[in-house]
C-alpha cells in the first residue's frame, strides 16, 4: 500500500522572490488518513497567528470538525465557506485578533 504525501499549498508567495509565504496556507485533508485528519487540522491551527487564516479542503461538510474547533478554540476561529460541495468543501478558518 502506497502512502499519499500530505499536501499543504500556499495561495501566494512574496513578490521579492525570497520564498517567504504571504498567503493563506491550504490544507487538503482529503489526502490525510481519516484517523488523524482532525488532529492534523488542530495542529495546523496552532500555527495560525491572530488575524491570519488558513483554508481546509474536505470531501464533505466538516460539521463535526467545526464543532470540535469551536469547543477547543472557545470561539476564536471564524469559519467562512468558500466552496459548498457536492464533491469538495473549502473553508477559510480565521483566528480572531
C-alpha positions in Angstrom: 0.0 0.0 0.0 1.5 3.3 -1.0 1.2 6.4 1.1 -0.2 9.6 -0.2 2.0 12.6 0.8 0.5 15.4 2.8 -0.1 18.4 0.6 -0.1 21.9 2.0 0.0 24.6 -0.6 0.2 28.3 -0.3 -2.1 30.7 -2.2 0.6 33.3 -2.8 4.3 33.8 -2.1 6.3 37.0 -1.7 6.9 39.2 -4.7 10.6 39.7 -3.7 11.4 36.1 -4.6 12.8 35.2 -1.2 10.3 32.3 -0.9 8.5 33.7 2.2 4.9 32.7 2.4 2.5 35.6 2.4 -0.8 34.0 1.5 -3.2 31.6 3.2 -1.9 28.0 3.6 -4.3 25.4 2.1 -4.6 22.1 3.8 -6.2 19.4 1.7 -7.5 17.0 4.4 -8.7 14.5 1.7 -5.1 13.4 1.5 -4.8 12.7 5.2 -5.8 9.3 6.7 -9.2 9.6 8.3 -7.9 8.5 11.7 -5.7 11.6 12.0 -7.5 14.3 10.0 -8.9 16.2 12.9 -5.6 16.1 14.8 -3.8 17.4 11.7 -6.2 20.4 11.4 -5.8 21.2 15.1 -2.1 21.1 14.7 -2.2 23.4 11.7 -4.5 25.8 13.5 -1.8 26.3 16.2 0.4 27.9 13.6 -2.2 30.5 12.6 -1.4 33.8 14.2 -4.2 36.2 15.3 -5.8 37.8 12.3 -4.5 35.2 9.9 -6.3 32.4 8.1 -5.9 29.0 6.6 -8.1 27.1 4.1 -9.0 23.5 4.5 -10.4 21.3 1.7 -12.6 18.4 2.7 -14.5 15.7 1.0 -17.7 16.6 2.9 -19.2 19.3 5.1 -16.9 19.1 8.1 -19.6 19.9 10.7 -18.1 17.5 13.4 -14.7 19.1 13.0 -16.1 22.6 13.2 -17.9 21.7 16.4 -14.6 20.4 17.9 -12.8 23.5 16.8 -15.5 25.7 18.4 -15.1 23.7 21.7 -11.3 23.8 21.7 -10.8 27.4 20.5 -13.7 29.0 22.5 -15.0 31.0 19.6 -11.6 32.3 18.5 -11.9 30.8 15.0 -14.3 32.2 12.4 -15.4 29.9 9.5 -16.2 31.1 6.0 -17.4 28.6 3.4 -15.7 29.1 0.1 -17.0 26.0 -1.8 -20.0 24.0 -0.6 -19.9 20.6 -2.2 -21.1 18.4 -3.5 -17.7 16.7 -4.0 -15.4 19.2 -2.3 -15.8 21.6 0.6 -13.4 24.5 1.1 -13.5 26.6 4.2 -11.4 29.6 5.5 -10.6 29.4 9.2 -9.6 32.7 10.6 -8.1 33.3 14.1 -9.6 36.3 15.8 -7.2 39.2 16.5 
